[in-house]
Amino acid sequence: MSLLVAAFLGVVQGLTEFLPISSSGHLVIAQHFVPGFDQPGVLFEIVLHLGTLLAVVLYLRADVSSLLSGLWPGSEGRTGRRLILLLVVGTLPAVVVALTLRDFVEQSFESLSVVGVCLCATGLLLLYSARLHKEQKELTELGLLDALVIGAFQSIALLPGVSRSGTTIVAGLGRGIVHGSAARFSFLLSLPAILGAAILNIPEATQIPEAALGGYVVGFLTAFAIGYLAIGIVIKFLASRRFHMFGYYCLAVGGAVLVSVALGLA
């Protein structure tokens, strides 16, 4: 893998991890339409995700600091412990779905039609978000039911073409969470999944060929830098009430994929 390809994949990961346009869906599309393109190995994907994880940690450093304070006993860590509990509850639905429907989810990655339908569904959901205006709750006011509902929407994003950030942010808005807090909880909710996958693949880290190390470093740094910018873009679009506009992009890409499949072009 060349440094240019590593950088390109880092850009794709950084943008699509946080912009509500589905990173998994774009990778499946690229694999079908870009000559010679192949999805990177699991370990390289983990490295890219670690780059976006670092972007979340730095951009939301105040919230991450609160999380870390919750690991220590004492009243000053109460807020952090509550946030940790919310993230655990929000992660559980995706874990259950991943364990019970693993074969179905894996097979969905082989179907362009599934990607097209899921992208269109994501687009419609994003457009619907423009109708959600009952902002009442800040991040500190989230309840366990809020976290569970958002987590249920996150579990749907296991399908390629369904945006994790898009579904979780819209779910948060539907629960009456203010725009900024909905985005912050969505991004924080990505941390357990990325950390879990990274921990499971630690043994493979020793298998990185020395000649490929440069590509891994470039991919990591690119995913981090682009991911950091993408977080800011999403938050700005939410603040300006233009978040739903990403829905038009998802509908356009999803529609184009379905037309290509219908015409036998893919």
Accessible surface in RSA format (square Angstrom, percent):
REM  Atomic radii and reference values for relative SASA: ProtOr
REM  Chains: A
REM  Algorithm: Lee & Richards
REM  Probe-radius: 1.40
REM  Slices: 20
REM RES _ NUM      All-atoms   Total-Side   Main-Chain    Non-polar    All polar
REM                ABS   REL    ABS   REL    ABS   REL    ABS   REL    ABS   REL
RES MET A   1   118.26  61.2  35.38  23.4  82.88 197.3  42.23  35.9  76.04 100.7
RES SER A   2    62.35  52.7  46.16  61.6  16.18  37.3  52.46 111.7   9.89  13.9
RES LEU A   3   103.59  57.7  99.23  71.0   4.36  11.0  99.47  69.9   4.12  11.1
RES LEU A   4   145.23  80.9 138.94  99.4   6.29  15.8 142.56 100.1   2.68   7.2
RES VAL A   5    67.33  44.3  65.82  59.6   1.51   3.6  67.33  58.5   0.00   0.0
RES ALA A   6     0.00   0.0   0.00   0.0   0.00   0.0   0.00   0.0   0.00   0.0
RES ALA A   7    27.04  24.9  26.98  41.6   0.06   0.1  27.04  38.1   0.00   0.0
RES PHE A   8   108.07  54.1 102.69  63.6   5.38  14.0 107.55  65.2   0.52   1.5
RES LEU A   9     6.06   3.4   4.72   3.4   1.34   3.4   4.72   3.3   1.34   3.6
RES GLY A  10     0.00   0.0   0.00   N/A   0.00   0.0   0.00   0.0   0.00   0.0
RES VAL A  11    50.74  33.4  50.74  45.9   0.00   0.0  50.74  44.1   0.00   0.0
RES VAL A  12    28.44  18.7  26.34  23.8   2.10   5.1  28.44  24.7   0.00   0.0
RES GLN A  13     9.78   5.5   8.50   6.2   1.27   3.0   2.98   6.4   6.79   5.2
RES GLY A  14     0.00   0.0   0.00   N/A   0.00   0.0   0.00   0.0   0.00   0.0
RES LEU A  15    62.71  34.9  62.71  44.9   0.00   0.0  62.71  44.0   0.00   0.0
RES THR A  16     9.83   7.0   5.96   6.0   3.87   9.2   5.96   8.0   3.87   5.9
RES GLU A  17    17.53  10.1  13.07   9.9   4.45  10.6   2.04   4.0  15.48  12.6
RES PHE A  18     0.30   0.1   0.30   0.2   0.00   0.0   0.30   0.2   0.00   0.0
RES LEU A  19    18.53  10.3  18.52  13.2   0.01   0.0  18.52  13.0   0.01   0.0
RES PRO A  20     0.00   0.0   0.00   0.0   0.00   0.0   0.00   0.0   0.00   0.0
RES ILE A  21    16.92   9.6  16.92  12.6   0.00   0.0  16.92  12.2   0.00   0.0
RES SER A  22     4.49   3.8   0.39   0.5   4.11   9.5   4.11   8.7   0.39   0.5
RES SER A  23    23.71  20.0  21.03  28.1   2.67   6.2   1.25   2.7  22.45  31.5
RES SER A  24    26.71  22.6  23.06  30.8   3.65   8.4  22.71  48.4   4.00   5.6
RES GLY A  25     0.00   0.0   0.00   N/A   0.00   0.0   0.00   0.0   0.00   0.0
RES HIS A  26    34.45  18.8  30.62  21.3   3.84   9.8  30.76  31.7   3.69   4.3
RES LEU A  27    27.96  15.6  27.84  19.9   0.11   0.3  27.96  19.6   0.00   0.0
RES VAL A  28     0.18   0.1   0.18   0.2   0.00   0.0   0.18   0.2   0.00   0.0
RES ILE A  29    27.32  15.5  27.32  20.4   0.00   0.0  27.32  19.7   0.00   0.0
RES ALA A  30    18.00  16.5  15.29  23.6   2.71   6.2  17.87  25.2   0.13   0.3
RES GLN A  31    71.82  40.2  55.04  40.2  16.78  39.9  13.92  29.6  57.90  43.9
RES HIS A  32    86.01  47.0  50.87  35.4  35.14  89.9  36.97  38.1  49.04  57.1
RES PHE A  33    82.94  41.5  58.06  36.0  24.88  64.8  61.93  37.5  21.01  60.1
RES VAL A  34    74.38  48.9  69.51  62.9   4.88  11.8  70.91  61.6   3.48   9.4
RES PRO A  35   129.99  94.7  99.49  90.7  30.49 110.8 111.65  92.2  18.34 114.0
RES GLY A  36    87.39 107.8   0.00   N/A  87.39 107.8  46.02 126.3  41.37  92.7
RES PHE A  37    32.66  16.3  14.72   9.1  17.94  46.7  21.14  12.8  11.51  32.9
RES ASP A  38   101.37  71.0  87.93  87.5  13.43  31.8  30.95  72.8  70.42  70.2
RES GLN A  39    49.98  27.9  36.45  26.6  13.52  32.2  11.81  25.1  38.17  28.9
RES PRO A  40    20.32  14.8   3.00   2.7  17.32  63.0  14.00  11.6   6.31  39.2
RES GLY A  41    49.44  61.0   0.00   N/A  49.44  61.0  38.53 105.7  10.91  24.4
RES VAL A  42    91.46  60.2  85.84  77.7   5.62  13.5  85.84  74.6   5.62  15.2
RES LEU A  43    22.83  12.7  21.44  15.3   1.39   3.5  21.44  15.1   1.39   3.7
RES PHE A  44     3.92   2.0   3.77   2.3   0.15   0.4   3.77   2.3   0.15   0.4
RES GLU A  45    49.70  28.5  49.20  37.2   0.50   1.2   6.79  13.1  42.91  35.0
RES ILE A  46    18.21  10.4  18.21  13.6   0.00   0.0  18.21  13.1   0.00   0.0
RES VAL A  47    21.67  14.3  21.67  19.6   0.00   0.0  21.67  18.8   0.00   0.0
RES LEU A  48     7.74   4.3   7.74   5.5   0.00   0.0   7.74   5.4   0.00   0.0
RES HIS A  49    49.83  27.2  49.83  34.6   0.00   0.0  32.47  33.5  17.36  20.2
RES LEU A  50    56.11  31.2  54.40  38.9   1.71   4.3  54.40  38.2   1.71   4.6
RES GLY A  51     0.00   0.0   0.00   N/A   0.00   0.0   0.00   0.0   0.00   0.0
RES THR A  52     0.01   0.0   0.00   0.0   0.01   0.0   0.01   0.0   0.00   0.0
RES LEU A  53    22.10  12.3  22.10  15.8   0.00   0.0  22.10  15.5   0.00   0.0
RES LEU A  54    60.01  33.4  60.01  42.9   0.00   0.0  60.01  42.1   0.00   0.0
RES ALA A  55     0.00   0.0   0.00   0.0   0.00   0.0   0.00   0.0   0.00   0.0
RES VAL A  56     0.00   0.0   0.00   0.0   0.00   0.0   0.00   0.0   0.00   0.0
RES VAL A  57    42.20  27.8  42.20  38.2   0.00   0.0  42.20  36.7   0.00   0.0
RES LEU A  58    70.93  39.5  70.93  50.7   0.00   0.0  70.93  49.8   0.00   0.0
RES TYR A  59    70.79  33.0  53.92  30.7  16.87  43.9  29.09  21.9  41.70  51.4
RES LEU A  60    11.95   6.7   8.74   6.3   3.21   8.1  11.95   8.4   0.00   0.0
RES ARG A  61   148.13  62.2 143.85  73.3   4.28  10.2  57.80  79.0  90.34  54.7
RES ALA A  62    81.51  74.9  64.97 100.3  16.54  37.6  73.66 103.7   7.84  20.8
RES ASP A  63    15.93  11.2  15.47  15.4   0.46   1.1   0.60   1.4  15.33  15.3
RES VAL A  64    18.00  11.8  18.00  16.3   0.00   0.0  18.00  15.6   0.00   0.0
RES SER A  65    66.73  56.4  61.78  82.5   4.94  11.4  25.50  54.3  41.23  57.8
RES SER A  66    30.80  26.0  24.03  32.1   6.77  15.6  26.24  55.9   4.56   6.4
RES LEU A  67    19.09  10.6  18.53  13.3   0.56   1.4  18.76  13.2   0.32   0.9
RES LEU A  68   101.22  56.4 100.94  72.2   0.28   0.7 101.22  71.1   0.00   0.0
RES SER A  69    39.92  33.7  31.29  41.8   8.63  19.9  33.86  72.1   6.06   8.5
RES GLY A  70     5.52   6.8   0.00   N/A   5.52   6.8   0.00   0.0   5.52  12.4
RES LEU A  71   118.33  65.9  87.97  62.9  30.36  76.3  92.45  64.9  25.87  69.6
RES TRP A  72   178.30  71.6 176.81  85.6   1.49   3.5 158.97  84.8  19.33  31.4
RES PRO A  73   117.73  85.8  98.87  90.1  18.87  68.6 105.43  87.0  12.30  76.4
RES GLY A  74    34.61  42.7   0.00   N/A  34.61  42.7  26.67  73.2   7.93  17.8
RES SER A  75    77.76  65.7  58.86  78.6  18.90  43.5  31.96  68.1  45.80  64.2
RES GLU A  76   140.03  80.4 109.13  82.6  30.90  73.6  73.29 141.8  66.73  54.5
RES GLY A  77     0.53   0.7   0.00   N/A   0.53   0.7   0.35   1.0   0.18   0.4
RES ARG A  78   161.84  68.0 160.94  82.0   0.89   2.1  62.77  85.8  99.07  60.0
RES THR A  79    76.62  54.5  71.14  72.1   5.48  13.1  38.34  51.5  38.27  57.9
RES GLY A  80     0.22   0.3   0.00   N/A   0.22   0.3   0.00   0.0   0.22   0.5
RES ARG A  81    88.62  37.2  82.52  42.1   6.09  14.5  54.38  74.3  34.24  20.8
RES ARG A  82   102.59  43.1  97.09  49.5   5.50  13.1  46.58  63.7  56.01  33.9
RES LEU A  83    11.59   6.5  10.71   7.7   0.88   2.2  11.32   8.0   0.27   0.7
RES ILE A  84    49.62  28.2  49.32  36.7   0.30   0.7  49.62  35.7   0.00   0.0
RES LEU A  85    85.61  47.7  83.40  59.7   2.20   5.5  85.57  60.1   0.04   0.1
RES LEU A  86     3.14   1.7   3.14   2.2   0.00   0.0   3.14   2.2   0.00   0.0
RES LEU A  87    10.54   5.9  10.54   7.5   0.00   0.0  10.54   7.4   0.00   0.0
RES VAL A  88    75.31  49.6  71.44  64.7   3.87   9.3  74.90  65.1   0.41   1.1
RES VAL A  89    23.65  15.6  23.65  21.4   0.00   0.0  23.65  20.6   0.00   0.0
RES GLY A  90     0.00   0.0   0.00   N/A   0.00   0.0   0.00   0.0   0.00   0.0
RES THR A  91    22.44  16.0  22.44  22.7   0.00   0.0  22.44  30.1   0.00   0.0
RES LEU A  92    90.43  50.4  90.43  64.7   0.00   0.0  90.43  63.5   0.00   0.0
RES PRO A  93    20.52  15.0  13.43  12.2   7.09  25.8  20.52  16.9   0.00   0.0
RES ALA A  94    15.19  14.0  14.41  22.2   0.78   1.8  14.69  20.7   0.50   1.3
RES VAL A  95    66.25  43.6  62.78  56.8   3.47   8.4  66.21  57.5   0.05   0.1
RES VAL A  96    85.00  55.9  83.24  75.4   1.76   4.3  85.00  73.9   0.00   0.0
RES VAL A  97    37.39  24.6  37.35  33.8   0.03   0.1  37.39  32.5   0.00   0.0
RES ALA A  98    40.06  36.8  34.10  52.6   5.96  13.6  36.71  51.7   3.35   8.9
RES LEU A  99   138.96  77.4 113.49  81.2  25.47  64.0 114.27  80.3  24.69  66.4
RES THR A 100    96.79  68.8  64.09  65.0  32.70  77.9  63.56  85.4  33.23  50.2
RES LEU A 101    88.85  49.5  85.78  61.4   3.07   7.7  88.85  62.4   0.00   0.0
RES ARG A 102   155.29  65.2 152.03  77.5   3.26   7.8  40.31  55.1 114.98  69.7
RES ASP A 103    99.11  69.4  96.08  95.6   3.03   7.2  25.89  60.9  73.22  73.0
RES PHE A 104   118.82  59.4 114.37  70.8   4.45  11.6 116.53  70.7   2.28   6.5
RES VAL A 105    20.18  13.3  20.18  18.3   0.00   0.0  20.18  17.5   0.00   0.0
RES GLU A 106    90.45  51.9  82.87  62.7   7.58  18.1  40.24  77.8  50.21  41.0
RES GLN A 107   114.86  64.2 108.83  79.5   6.03  14.4  33.35  71.0  81.51  61.8
RES SER A 108     6.47   5.5   1.60   2.1   4.87  11.2   6.24  13.3   0.23   0.3
RES PHE A 109    64.68  32.4  58.60  36.3   6.09  15.8  58.60  35.5   6.09  17.4
RES GLU A 110   138.65  79.6 113.15  85.6  25.50  60.7  44.73  86.5  93.92  76.7
RES SER A 111    36.51  30.9  30.79  41.1   5.72  13.2  26.04  55.5  10.47  14.7
RES LEU A 112    11.43   6.4   6.72   4.8   4.71  11.8   6.72   4.7   4.71  12.7
RES SER A 113    45.21  38.2  44.34  59.2   0.87   2.0  27.26  58.0  17.96  25.2
RES VAL A 114    47.43  31.2  44.26  40.1   3.17   7.6  47.43  41.2   0.00   0.0
RES VAL A 115     0.00   0.0   0.00   0.0   0.00   0.0   0.00   0.0   0.00   0.0
RES GLY A 116     0.00   0.0   0.00   N/A   0.00   0.0   0.00   0.0   0.00   0.0
RES VAL A 117    86.55  56.9  84.80  76.8   1.75   4.2  85.78  74.5   0.76   2.1
RES CYS A 118    11.47   8.7  10.61  11.8   0.86   2.0   0.86   2.2  10.61  11.4
RES LEU A 119     0.00   0.0   0.00   0.0   0.00   0.0   0.00   0.0   0.00   0.0
RES CYS A 120    25.69  19.4  25.69  28.6   0.00   0.0  14.96  37.9  10.72  11.6
RES ALA A 121    53.07  48.8  43.68  67.4   9.39  21.4  47.75  67.2   5.32  14.1
RES THR A 122     2.97   2.1   0.44   0.4   2.53   6.0   2.25   3.0   0.72   1.1
RES GLY A 123     0.00   0.0   0.00   N/A   0.00   0.0   0.00   0.0   0.00   0.0
RES LEU A 124   108.32  60.3 103.19  73.8   5.12  12.9 103.59  72.7   4.73  12.7
RES LEU A 125    43.81  24.4  39.89  28.5   3.91   9.8  43.38  30.5   0.43   1.2
RES LEU A 126     0.18   0.1   0.18   0.1   0.00   0.0   0.18   0.1   0.00   0.0
RES LEU A 127    43.55  24.3  35.20  25.2   8.36  21.0  35.53  25.0   8.02  21.6
RES TYR A 128   115.80  54.1 110.91  63.1   4.89  12.7  76.18  57.2  39.62  48.8
RES SER A 129     6.22   5.3   2.21   3.0   4.01   9.2   0.40   0.9   5.81   8.1
RES ALA A 130    41.14  37.8  25.67  39.6  15.48  35.2  34.30  48.3   6.84  18.1
RES ARG A 131   185.82  78.0 161.12  82.1  24.70  58.8  40.53  55.4 145.29  88.1
RES LEU A 132    24.08  13.4  20.26  14.5   3.82   9.6  22.37  15.7   1.71   4.6
RES HIS A 133   112.95  61.7  90.33  62.8  22.61  57.8  73.17  75.4  39.78  46.3
RES LYS A 134   121.98  59.5 108.92  66.8  13.05  31.1  68.36  61.5  53.62  57.1
RES GLU A 135    58.73  33.7  32.43  24.5  26.29  62.6  13.53  26.2  45.20  36.9
RES GLN A 136   131.08  73.3 101.43  74.1  29.65  70.6  37.02  78.8  94.06  71.3
RES LYS A 137    51.93  25.3  51.86  31.8   0.07   0.2  36.21  32.6  15.72  16.7
RES GLU A 138    85.76  49.2  85.76  64.9   0.00   0.0  38.34  74.2  47.43  38.7
RES LEU A 139     9.64   5.4   7.47   5.3   2.17   5.5   7.47   5.2   2.17   5.8
RES THR A 140    95.99  68.3  73.59  74.6  22.41  53.4  64.86  87.1  31.13  47.1
RES GLU A 141    99.84  57.3  79.74  60.3  20.10  47.9  35.93  69.5  63.90  52.2
RES LEU A 142     0.06   0.0   0.00   0.0   0.06   0.1   0.00   0.0   0.06   0.1
RES GLY A 143    22.51  27.8   0.00   N/A  22.51  27.8  22.10  60.6   0.41   0.9
RES LEU A 144    88.43  49.2  81.92  58.6   6.50  16.3  82.19  57.7   6.23  16.8
RES LEU A 145   106.41  59.3 100.32  71.8   6.08  15.3 103.02  72.4   3.39   9.1
RES ASP A 146     3.44   2.4   3.36   3.3   0.08   0.2   0.70   1.6   2.74   2.7
RES ALA A 147     0.00   0.0   0.00   0.0   0.00   0.0   0.00   0.0   0.00   0.0
RES LEU A 148    82.48  45.9  82.43  59.0   0.05   0.1  82.43  57.9   0.05   0.1
RES VAL A 149    41.18  27.1  38.79  35.1   2.40   5.8  41.18  35.8   0.00   0.0
RES ILE A 150     2.14   1.2   2.14   1.6   0.00   0.0   2.14   1.5   0.00   0.0
RES GLY A 151     0.00   0.0   0.00   N/A   0.00   0.0   0.00   0.0   0.00   0.0
RES ALA A 152    44.58  41.0  42.48  65.6   2.10   4.8  42.83  60.3   1.75   4.6
RES PHE A 153    63.82  31.9  63.75  39.5   0.07   0.2  63.82  38.7   0.00   0.0
RES GLN A 154    12.16   6.8  10.69   7.8   1.48   3.5   6.75  14.4   5.42   4.1
RES SER A 155    10.60   9.0   8.62  11.5   1.98   4.6   0.21   0.4  10.40  14.6
RES ILE A 156    87.01  49.5  80.67  60.1   6.34  15.3  87.01  62.7   0.00   0.0
RES ALA A 157    15.39  14.1   1.47   2.3  13.92  31.7   2.06   2.9  13.33  35.3
RES LEU A 158    54.90  30.6  47.89  34.3   7.01  17.6  51.25  36.0   3.65   9.8
RES LEU A 159    38.21  21.3  38.21  27.3   0.00   0.0  38.21  26.8   0.00   0.0
RES PRO A 160     0.00   0.0   0.00   0.0   0.00   0.0   0.00   0.0   0.00   0.0
RES GLY A 161     0.00   0.0   0.00   N/A   0.00   0.0   0.00   0.0   0.00   0.0
RES VAL A 162    12.29   8.1   9.39   8.5   2.90   7.0   9.39   8.2   2.90   7.9
RES SER A 163     1.28   1.1   1.18   1.6   0.09   0.2   0.09   0.2   1.18   1.7
RES ARG A 164    43.31  18.2  37.86  19.3   5.45  13.0  37.86  51.7   5.45   3.3
RES SER A 165     1.04   0.9   0.47   0.6   0.57   1.3   0.07   0.1   0.97   1.4
RES GLY A 166     0.30   0.4   0.00   N/A   0.30   0.4   0.30   0.8   0.00   0.0
RES THR A 167     4.33   3.1   4.33   4.4   0.00   0.0   4.33   5.8   0.00   0.0
RES THR A 168     0.64   0.5   0.00   0.0   0.64   1.5   0.00   0.0   0.64   1.0
RES ILE A 169     0.00   0.0   0.00   0.0   0.00   0.0   0.00   0.0   0.00   0.0
RES VAL A 170     5.40   3.6   4.62   4.2   0.78   1.9   4.62   4.0   0.78   2.1
RES ALA A 171     5.86   5.4   0.00   0.0   5.86  13.3   4.88   6.9   0.98   2.6
RES GLY A 172     0.11   0.1   0.00   N/A   0.11   0.1   0.11   0.3   0.00   0.0
RES LEU A 173     6.30   3.5   3.20   2.3   3.11   7.8   3.56   2.5   2.75   7.4
RES GLY A 174    28.10  34.7   0.00   N/A  28.10  34.7  16.79  46.1  11.31  25.3
RES ARG A 175    71.27  29.9  63.40  32.3   7.87  18.7  11.63  15.9  59.64  36.1
RES GLY A 176     0.81   1.0   0.00   N/A   0.81   1.0   0.81   2.2   0.00   0.0
RES ILE A 177     0.36   0.2   0.00   0.0   0.36   0.9   0.00   0.0   0.36   1.0
RES VAL A 178    29.85  19.6  29.85  27.0   0.00   0.0  29.85  25.9   0.00   0.0
RES HIS A 179    18.44  10.1  17.60  12.2   0.85   2.2   9.54   9.8   8.90  10.4
RES GLY A 180    31.22  38.5   0.00   N/A  31.22  38.5  25.02  68.7   6.20  13.9
RES SER A 181     1.42   1.2   0.52   0.7   0.90   2.1   0.00   0.0   1.42   2.0
RES ALA A 182     1.83   1.7   0.00   0.0   1.83   4.2   0.16   0.2   1.67   4.4
RES ALA A 183     0.00   0.0   0.00   0.0   0.00   0.0   0.00   0.0   0.00   0.0
RES ARG A 184    72.44  30.4  72.44  36.9   0.00   0.0  20.02  27.4  52.42  31.8
RES PHE A 185     0.32   0.2   0.32   0.2   0.00   0.0   0.32   0.2   0.00   0.0
RES SER A 186     0.45   0.4   0.16   0.2   0.29   0.7   0.26   0.6   0.19   0.3
RES PHE A 187     0.00   0.0   0.00   0.0   0.00   0.0   0.00   0.0   0.00   0.0
RES LEU A 188     0.00   0.0   0.00   0.0   0.00   0.0   0.00   0.0   0.00   0.0
RES LEU A 189     0.80   0.4   0.00   0.0   0.80   2.0   0.00   0.0   0.80   2.2
RES SER A 190     2.16   1.8   1.60   2.1   0.56   1.3   2.06   4.4   0.11   0.1
RES LEU A 191    14.11   7.9  14.11  10.1   0.00   0.0  14.11   9.9   0.00   0.0
RES PRO A 192    44.47  32.4  28.61  26.1  15.86  57.6  36.21  29.9   8.26  51.3
RES ALA A 193    60.63  55.7  45.22  69.8  15.41  35.0  55.05  77.5   5.58  14.8
RES ILE A 194     9.90   5.6   6.62   4.9   3.29   7.9   9.82   7.1   0.08   0.2
RES LEU A 195    87.11  48.5  87.11  62.3   0.00   0.0  87.11  61.2   0.00   0.0
RES GLY A 196    29.85  36.8   0.00   N/A  29.85  36.8  29.17  80.1   0.68   1.5
RES ALA A 197    34.11  31.4  28.90  44.6   5.21  11.9  31.86  44.9   2.25   6.0
RES ALA A 198    15.20  14.0  11.87  18.3   3.33   7.6  12.02  16.9   3.18   8.4
RES ILE A 199   110.67  63.0 104.14  77.6   6.53  15.7 104.22  75.1   6.45  17.5
RES LEU A 200   144.75  80.6 121.64  87.0  23.11  58.1 124.69  87.6  20.06  54.0
RES ASN A 201    20.56  14.2  19.28  18.6   1.28   3.1   1.13   2.7  19.44  18.8
RES ILE A 202   108.06  61.5 104.76  78.0   3.30   8.0 107.28  77.3   0.79   2.1
RES PRO A 203    89.82  65.5  76.52  69.7  13.30  48.3  85.97  71.0   3.84  23.9
RES GLU A 204    66.36  38.1  66.36  50.2   0.00   0.0  18.02  34.9  48.34  39.5
RES ALA A 205    50.29  46.2  39.53  61.0  10.76  24.5  39.71  55.9  10.57  28.0
RES THR A 206   123.75  88.0  87.32  88.5  36.44  86.8  81.28 109.2  42.47  64.2
RES GLN A 207   130.32  72.9 105.11  76.8  25.21  60.0  43.00  91.5  87.32  66.2
RES ILE A 208    40.79  23.2  21.45  16.0  19.34  46.6  22.69  16.3  18.10  49.1
RES PRO A 209    80.58  58.7  69.48  63.3  11.10  40.3  80.53  66.5   0.05   0.3
RES GLU A 210   159.18  91.4 138.62 104.9  20.56  49.0  56.26 108.8 102.92  84.0
RES ALA A 211   105.90  97.4  63.97  98.7  41.93  95.4  76.46 107.7  29.44  78.0
RES ALA A 212    30.36  27.9  23.91  36.9   6.45  14.7  30.35  42.7   0.02   0.0
RES LEU A 213    91.96  51.2  91.96  65.8   0.00   0.0  91.96  64.6   0.00   0.0
RES GLY A 214    35.38  43.6   0.00   N/A  35.38  43.6  30.58  83.9   4.80  10.8
RES GLY A 215     3.56   4.4   0.00   N/A   3.56   4.4   1.23   3.4   2.33   5.2
RES TYR A 216    30.66  14.3  30.39  17.3   0.27   0.7   7.86   5.9  22.80  28.1
RES VAL A 217    73.16  48.1  70.22  63.6   2.93   7.1  73.16  63.6   0.00   0.0
RES VAL A 218    42.87  28.2  41.02  37.1   1.85   4.5  42.76  37.2   0.11   0.3
RES GLY A 219     0.00   0.0   0.00   N/A   0.00   0.0   0.00   0.0   0.00   0.0
RES PHE A 220    55.09  27.6  55.09  34.1   0.00   0.0  55.09  33.4   0.00   0.0
RES LEU A 221    97.56  54.3  95.26  68.1   2.30   5.8  95.53  67.1   2.03   5.5
RES THR A 222    26.03  18.5  20.92  21.2   5.10  12.2  15.59  20.9  10.44  15.8
RES ALA A 223     0.00   0.0   0.00   0.0   0.00   0.0   0.00   0.0   0.00   0.0
RES PHE A 224    46.79  23.4  46.79  29.0   0.00   0.0  46.79  28.4   0.00   0.0
RES ALA A 225    48.05  44.2  43.25  66.7   4.79  10.9  46.72  65.8   1.33   3.5
RES ILE A 226    38.33  21.8  38.33  28.6   0.00   0.0  38.33  27.6   0.00   0.0
RES GLY A 227     0.00   0.0   0.00   N/A   0.00   0.0   0.00   0.0   0.00   0.0
RES TYR A 228    73.09  34.1  72.48  41.2   0.60   1.6  46.89  35.2  26.20  32.3
RES LEU A 229   112.41  62.6 107.45  76.9   4.96  12.5 110.10  77.3   2.31   6.2
RES ALA A 230     0.00   0.0   0.00   0.0   0.00   0.0   0.00   0.0   0.00   0.0
RES ILE A 231     0.00   0.0   0.00   0.0   0.00   0.0   0.00   0.0   0.00   0.0
RES GLY A 232     9.56  11.8   0.00   N/A   9.56  11.8   9.36  25.7   0.19   0.4
RES ILE A 233    65.53  37.3  63.71  47.5   1.82   4.4  64.86  46.7   0.67   1.8
RES VAL A 234     0.00   0.0   0.00   0.0   0.00   0.0   0.00   0.0   0.00   0.0
RES ILE A 235    42.44  24.2  42.04  31.3   0.40   1.0  42.04  30.3   0.40   1.1
RES LYS A 236   148.77  72.6 144.30  88.5   4.46  10.6  88.89  80.0  59.87  63.8
RES PHE A 237    47.73  23.9  47.73  29.6   0.00   0.0  47.73  28.9   0.00   0.0
RES LEU A 238     0.77   0.4   0.72   0.5   0.05   0.1   0.72   0.5   0.05   0.1
RES ALA A 239    78.56  72.2  47.36  73.1  31.20  71.0  56.17  79.1  22.39  59.3
RES SER A 240    52.75  44.6  27.63  36.9  25.12  57.9  38.53  82.0  14.22  19.9
RES ARG A 241   120.68  50.7 106.47  54.3  14.21  33.8  50.89  69.6  69.79  42.3
RES ARG A 242   110.51  46.4 110.51  56.3   0.00   0.0  34.99  47.8  75.52  45.8
RES PHE A 243     6.10   3.1   5.61   3.5   0.49   1.3   5.61   3.4   0.49   1.4
RES HIS A 244    42.81  23.4  41.90  29.1   0.91   2.3  20.51  21.1  22.31  26.0
RES MET A 245    89.89  46.5  82.18  54.4   7.71  18.3  74.93  63.7  14.96  19.8
RES PHE A 246    26.85  13.4  24.39  15.1   2.46   6.4  26.43  16.0   0.42   1.2
RES GLY A 247     0.00   0.0   0.00   N/A   0.00   0.0   0.00   0.0   0.00   0.0
RES TYR A 248   130.50  60.9 125.77  71.6   4.73  12.3  87.68  65.9  42.81  52.8
RES TYR A 249    94.55  44.1  87.90  50.0   6.65  17.3  73.40  55.2  21.16  26.1
RES CYS A 250     0.00   0.0   0.00   0.0   0.00   0.0   0.00   0.0   0.00   0.0
RES LEU A 251    51.88  28.9  45.91  32.8   5.97  15.0  46.14  32.4   5.74  15.4
RES ALA A 252    66.38  61.0  47.96  74.0  18.42  41.9  60.36  85.0   6.02  15.9
RES VAL A 253    32.74  21.5  29.92  27.1   2.82   6.8  32.74  28.4   0.00   0.0
RES GLY A 254     0.00   0.0   0.00   N/A   0.00   0.0   0.00   0.0   0.00   0.0
RES GLY A 255    24.73  30.5   0.00   N/A  24.73  30.5  24.55  67.4   0.18   0.4
RES ALA A 256    57.49  52.9  47.50  73.3   9.99  22.7  54.61  76.9   2.88   7.6
RES VAL A 257     6.07   4.0   5.00   4.5   1.07   2.6   6.03   5.2   0.04   0.1
RES LEU A 258    58.63  32.7  53.94  38.6   4.69  11.8  54.34  38.2   4.30  11.6
RES VAL A 259    86.98  57.2  84.63  76.6   2.35   5.7  86.87  75.5   0.11   0.3
RES SER A 260    19.74  16.7  19.59  26.1   0.15   0.3   0.18   0.4  19.56  27.4
RES VAL A 261    49.16  32.3  38.21  34.6  10.95  26.4  38.21  33.2  10.95  29.7
RES ALA A 262    88.26  81.2  46.33  71.5  41.93  95.4  57.86  81.5  30.40  80.5
RES LEU A 263   121.32  67.6  92.79  66.4  28.53  71.7  98.06  68.9  23.26  62.6
RES GLY A 264    61.86  76.3   0.00   N/A  61.86  76.3  30.11  82.6  31.75  71.1
RES LEU A 265   125.09  69.7  96.07  68.7  29.01  72.9 101.40  71.2  23.69  63.8
RES ALA A 266    60.99  56.1   0.00   0.0  60.98 138.7  34.43  48.5  26.56  70.3
END  Absolute sums over single chains surface
CHAIN  1 A    12776.9      10772.4       2004.5       9238.4       3538.5
END  Absolute sums over all chains
TOTAL         12776.9      10772.4       2004.5       9238.4       3538.5
